[in-house]
Amino acid sequence: MGGTPYLRLARVCESINALSGRKDKVAQIVKLLQEVGPEEAAPAILLLIGRVAPEGDEDKLEIGAAAIYQLLEEAGQTTLLASESPTILDVWNGLREISRLRGPGSRERKLAILRGLLVGMSDLEKRWFLKQLMGEMQHGANEGLVLEAIAELTGASTDEVQRAFMLLGRLGDLVELALRGGREAIKSVRLQVFRPVRPMLAEMCHDLEQLLKESEKPMSFEYKFDGARVQIHVKDGEVRIFSRRLSEVTRSLPDIVQVVRGFSSSFHEIVLDGEVVAVDETGRPMPFQELLRRFRRLREVEEEAERIPLKLWIFDIL
């Protein structure tokens, strides 16, 4: 069986967990990236920081605590059989398959996949794999350390890596790009229509008077409504909308698509940053929970759009 063994990733997790220094943790990640192939890099890094899906993918494992405890009990009773240890890609692909399973019998199929992975694992692999399932890695490896590791590995500056990450949107894409093309590939990343970028987020201000004192420029203020961030991409009449988490929500917001088409026909391509707010028949903002219903709706979307109309505010052109 080809590919890097999952055991290698488990050992990196164990090493990082035992280290306290940031530089030492980064060094472990750099070493891992030097050992895996480009096609394994994204899964390895996402698994390392406790993710089971790339940004923008809303599929979840949906494995309950009872199932995890059952697996824990079975794992404690099972000795390592004459079975090959799974690779990093085996684990990643297995978890992705689990996240897509739905409907009757899905629980049993999920458990069967997990058992198939666990049967070839050592105790160390089982421990970190089960931590992955429970979402409790707790070893200190995070997105920030990975970005530092990419900079160190490629010789790119932190600003260059951060910029590429913002424009690519997905950490896995950045990791794979870095391994395949190095610093020059990182520097070459550009804004691309229909590839959502990571949004710029505001910080909470708790002292307005202090803010005014620190600012050397005139400032303006506006009311903040309880809405949801949207990123709107338009090219040759096609409109696609993405959420703050980079998930595509175009199907759920047909009324916003129509609004955008109404004013964007003269543009060849454009990317807009804004916010949508649910409003009642008088135009007053509705509770945020009503807005969430719109984002989650995939059936009877038109009827829901009539019941919960949305108002679009655009505040930036990217």
Buried (B, 14 or more C-beta within 10 A) or exposed (E): EEBBBBBBBBBBBBBBBEBEEEEEBBBBBBBBBEEBBBEBBBBBBBBBBBBBBBBBBEBEBEBEEEBBEBBBEBBEEEEEEEEEBBBBBBBBBBBBEBBEBEEEEEBEEBBEBBBEBBBBBEEBBBBBBBBBBBEEBEBBBEEEBBBBBBBBBBEBEEEBBBBBBBBBBBBBBBBBBBBEBBBEBBBEBEEBBEBBBBBEEEEEEEEEEEEEEEEEEEEEEEEEBBBBBBBBBBBEEEBBBBBBBBBBBBEBBBBBBEBBEEEBEEBEEBBBBBBBBBBEEEEEBBEEEBBEBBBEBEEEBEEBBEEBBBBBEBEEEB
